[in-house]
Amino acid sequence: MASAEYRLEYFNLRGRAEPVRWLLAVAEQPYQDIRYNKETEWPRRKSETPYGKLPVLYVDGRPLSQSVAICRYLGVRHGLAASDPWLAAVGDEVADSVHDLLPHGAQIVYAKLANDTEKSKRLATEFYTSTLPPAVRELERRLQQNTYFCGDQLTWVDVFVTCYLSQMKGQNSDCLNSAPKLRALMASVTKMPSLKKWLDERPHTVM
């Protein structure tokens, strides 16, 4: 497949665009990393984007919205997707289960940014003691028979999961202690040379 011209639009944050950036790094694809100021630039740009939301990945000028759809597309295009329909569906299930955790984590971050210490502590305690552990247990169970979530092949799902769980682990270093296979997977993903280069060089942001 011929190479594409990629333009990724988001805010100056990691957030929902970060797994897209990780996948582009793993696939060693150059792209424009456009970061809008949320207060001054985004209001003018919002009406021009699909659904009025970011991230948006432009592929040869064509817009694709929704972060999971973008990651899945990049996986298929760059050989990072399961060819078996069942394994591909299992991967989608895993990615969606992790994606469901994001609103909980975002609430913690927003409370911190608002300097609401009491609320952020309460939300963090609830998330890391009640919400996250069942998801981690299931992800660990999925890896008992395989190295990766879609069998014996690294796919976009492994990169996607590693990206988001790394952010969660950054806020609570003990949250994956009960999941050795999951930690091993994440370590193998983050050691990939092209991704490690991105992690070492990416802009520092508040979240």
Secondary structure as GFF3:
##gff-version 3
##sequence-region A 1 207
A	DSSP	beta_strand	6	11	.	.	.	ID=ss1
A	DSSP	three_ten_helix	15	17	.	.	.	ID=ss2
A	DSSP	alpha_helix	18	26	.	.	.	ID=ss3
A	DSSP	beta_strand	31	36	.	.	.	ID=ss4
A	DSSP	alpha_helix	42	45	.	.	.	ID=ss5
A	DSSP	three_ten_helix	46	48	.	.	.	ID=ss6
A	DSSP	three_ten_helix	50	52	.	.	.	ID=ss7
A	DSSP	beta_strand	56	59	.	.	.	ID=ss8
A	DSSP	beta_strand	62	65	.	.	.	ID=ss9
A	DSSP	alpha_helix	67	77	.	.	.	ID=ss10
A	DSSP	alpha_helix	85	99	.	.	.	ID=ss11
A	DSSP	alpha_helix	102	113	.	.	.	ID=ss12
A	DSSP	alpha_helix	117	126	.	.	.	ID=ss13
A	DSSP	pi_helix	127	131	.	.	.	ID=ss14
A	DSSP	alpha_helix	132	142	.	.	.	ID=ss15
A	DSSP	alpha_helix	156	171	.	.	.	ID=ss16
A	DSSP	alpha_helix	180	190	.	.	.	ID=ss17
A	DSSP	alpha_helix	193	201	.	.	.	ID=ss18
###
